[in-house]
């Protein structure tokens, strides 16, 4: 006996879908059937991506009582329609293009794509991508721009080092940081025309003064007018970027004021400082209701093993896949910082490195940090408490510890026989 279908109850009655390009937006709207009809009705219209046209589209969708507007994440073209529809009180959904499966052999046009997306959306066969609220988006713009600026500064510093190598100036061999106080004064003197290695070496400060003989050797090169011209502009560019980073940091501090308590709690985690806390909050927000469990967050961030099984067998290597690269960068830096501490996370990293290697240890400890972050942001009263570097040893199985020590001794060439103490 057939059970009654509930398809009609699962269908979104009033839904719209957008196929977004750089210059045009194709909108498909599907509505309930009229009183004298049985089939749902649809309307397909084309609009410009200019603000006035998008505003007219938003007003039209509001008049039709649209419950949800779905669009694919096409480059950055989705942002203006999404933000404008959001401002008009509509419910825009951004979906991953990979989730919208097209049938093989099906013709492909902008109109057909919009219709297909609308039909899939009305049956609730899609899941929305995470789009944070406006304050978090503004913070994200700043933190990501800061990362870009730091990358530009590092690239410029690499150019300076290559330029000095081209001139046979081996400053980077002697100085651990050629952009410290001593290094900058020496390079400024080179730009000013100073060529005497002894004079340049005497500019060393603090601990670098112990290396004056090596510095004299390092400055014996052929630094000419060509190098002087380029070095002056490169150092000027570095100073300009430093100023831009300082200005961006001020803006980040202002935008972080509403999230100060959350940032302070994240700052308690080993390896996470103010900059990393701002970057993490900018990527995942502070409202963890979007991620019901820590597993949802780690899966979204691609810090959880992938699942691919068939016929009862696991396939693939359990790779996590590619997630949010900005979040991965912040977590990676946090793991590196935590690995140098005498804490639970530091001990966990060092233990995993011995067994699994650096890359897998980095991902595993990054996942642990992300789980901690979820708990701290989910409960305003939660505080980080370190379990201690000996937590694993205190809770590990005795037999497991014995086997581990035996393997280590056997790897050193010993034959081990265990005998209980009297």
Buried (B, 14 or more C-beta within 10 A) or exposed (E): EEEEEEEEEEBBBBBBBBBBBEEEBBBBBBBEEEEEEEEBEBEBBBBEBEEEBBBBBBEBBEEEEBBBBBBBBBEEBBBBBBBBBBEBEBEBBBBEEEBBEBEEEEEEEBBBBBBBBBBBBBEEEBEBBEBBEEBBBEBBBBBBBBBEBBEBBEEBBEBBBEBBBBBEBBBBEBBEEBBBEBBBBBBBBBBEEBBEBEEBBEBBEEEBEEBBEBBBBBBBBEBEEEBBEBBBEBBEBBEEBEEBBEEBBEBBEEBBEEBEEBBEBBEBBBBBBBBBBBBBBBBBBBEBEBBEEBEBBBBBBBBBBBEEEEEEEEEEEEEBEEBBEBBBBBBBBBBEBBBEBEBBBBBBBBBBBEEEEEEEBBBBBBBBBBBBBBEBBBEEEEEBEBBEBEBBEEEEEEEEEEEEEBEEEEEEEEEEEEEEEE
